[in-house]
Amino acid sequence: MANSLRKSIAVLGLSLMFSMGPWLQGISLAQTAPAKDSKAAKSSSAKTTTTAPSDSEIADAKAKGMVWVNTSSKIYHKEGKSYGKTKRGQFMSEDDAKKAGYREAKTETSTKAKPKTADTKQK
């Protein structure tokens, strides 16, 4: 009888520990904001922008062979209408973009189908 009582108490204790554990951790562990590393912020030459860069900044980046990374979609552009024009992005080298996990944008082609004329319709 004593043995089964010990097992029951052990099971009850484990049940309480597993059910109350997350709640107790939330109380006992104070969550602090991560410390800002000023060295890392200063060393980062690539800056995420929320506004589109100026035409001179775009021309300068193209001359340096930089790509425009859309930080929201994780896609980088080498050229085209989205180069430097997305809402959130930054310029960086293509190698850095690949290392950071961004993928290259598909080439821009005309996606509109040509309308069929009377000569091209097949019967």
MOWOFEN-V725051 format. One record per backbone hydrogen bond with DSSP energy under -0.5 kcal/mol. CO is the residue of the C=O (numbers start at 0). NH is the residue of the N-H. If there is no record, write none. Layout:
BEGIN
co=CO nh=NH
co=CO nh=NH
END
This chain:
BEGIN
co=0 nh=4
co=1 nh=5
co=2 nh=6
co=3 nh=7
co=4 nh=8
co=5 nh=9
co=6 nh=10
co=7 nh=11
co=8 nh=12
co=9 nh=13
co=10 nh=14
co=11 nh=15
co=12 nh=16
co=13 nh=17
co=14 nh=18
co=15 nh=19
co=16 nh=20
co=19 nh=23
co=20 nh=24
co=21 nh=25
co=22 nh=26
co=23 nh=27
co=24 nh=28
co=27 nh=29
co=29 nh=31
co=35 nh=37
co=36 nh=40
co=37 nh=41
co=38 nh=42
co=39 nh=43
co=42 nh=44
co=48 nh=88
co=53 nh=57
co=54 nh=58
co=55 nh=59
co=56 nh=60
co=57 nh=61
co=58 nh=62
co=59 nh=63
co=60 nh=65
co=61 nh=64
co=66 nh=68
co=66 nh=91
co=67 nh=69
co=67 nh=76
co=68 nh=70
co=68 nh=89
co=69 nh=73
co=69 nh=74
co=73 nh=102
co=74 nh=69
co=75 nh=104
co=76 nh=67
co=79 nh=82
co=81 nh=83
co=81 nh=84
co=81 nh=85
co=83 nh=52
co=87 nh=70
co=87 nh=71
co=88 nh=48
co=89 nh=68
co=91 nh=66
co=92 nh=96
co=93 nh=97
co=94 nh=98
co=95 nh=99
co=96 nh=101
co=97 nh=100
co=102 nh=75
co=106 nh=108
co=116 nh=120
END
